[in-house]
């Protein structure tokens, strides 16, 4: 008597349950090997929120909502922060939704720009209605000039290790256009009411 291992590779082509028998010949005796499996796909929506939303509104947002733009993994989506005054900040919210049956992980690429932050950088989105993760990207320029520009910077979100959503960022830190006609003025004595 001997033993040998049999390796079966399962490559489903559709989301469904599979059950089939593989005929095997063992020492001229027919044997049926029953193989069962399930094909599934990750069903994610990556949504760029337009404007500000309250936390309870984020929990209800979905693809097709007029308050967001559904991102595609086919190309880069433009995300413009515009001109932001120094020492102020602008935020954008990206919502990851799971409309499938299985959880998935996401991971944002690291950006080495000192004035740009993403929270959270990675996590898990569980299945079910209302299960979403809101990621907040914040641009907070601390000076003006070439260091305070986002032009040409790209940031990517990888979903389930396979689907990649790319954002082409733009924005600039700018000084306020305030010019005083005098630096010092003495109003003199004034009556208090």
Secondary structure, DSSP 8 states (H G I E B T S, - for coil): ------------SSSSEEEEEEEEEETTEEEEEEEEEE-----EEEEEE-S---HHHHTT--TT-TTEEE--TTSEEEEEEEEEETT--EEEEEEEEE-SSS-EEEEE-----TTEEEE-SEEEE-SSTT-EEEEEEEE--SS-SGGGB-TTEEEEEEETTTEEEEEEEEEEEE------S-S----------
